[in-house]
């Protein structure tokens, strides 16, 4: 695993230390009923010394965006109430949906904001937009009318986020990847570029993954790479190196998760 050598890197990547077990949750896409069922399952088995990693795409596509964030925050409080638990034991990764939402909030700086917004809408950001009080036609009109109107529009969206307790803090806590201290296991949202070290992945974390299933050699010493979203929708898969925890949640399928040991072995696959 490439060394994380600066405070800026530490802010982008999360070290999981030396966990007893790791619970990894695939793309949720605001499917709150499935998430509640999965949380109930994990709550019955979770113990201090375990880690919980959400692999991005918490929001988008599904309609229950704010309810999903509230459920995640509620479950966090429940786990942190256990004796010995640390705030750093729970990690949230940035997925494509969260990346688009952050870009949407800065849409006034885009060179072609209307085109960018239309592309995002095609990728499922509309439900997140609606959840924070935004309208599609209103946004397209603001993009047509220029930077001043767009700034006013995105400021209203930011205000709606601030009014939802804990939401801004959660989005601010998103990391690009997480890894165990010994570097054996790496967690990402959608993929990696096998030719680039961790610090040079860029957008590969949420837009990559085209050759993920073909990973056959350790990635800079990493023996297991776990992702939560497959852009090709190939389903849950366990390969020599790569593990995909995407059973189609948000696309008519189930929510997938796994219990993983410190060596990267899958001890339990869960679909709800």
Secondary structure by P-SEA (a helix, b strand, c coil): ccccccaaaaaaccccccccbbbbbcccccaaaaaaaaaaaaaacccccbbbbccccccccccaaaaaaaaaaaaaaaaaaccccccccbbbbbcaaaaaaaaaaaccccccaaaaaaaaaaacaaaaaaaacccaaaaaaaaaacaaaaaaaaaaaaaaaaaccaaaaaaaacccccccccccbbbbcccccccccccccccccccccccccccccccccccbbbbccccccccccccccbbbccccccccbbbbbbbbcccccccccccc
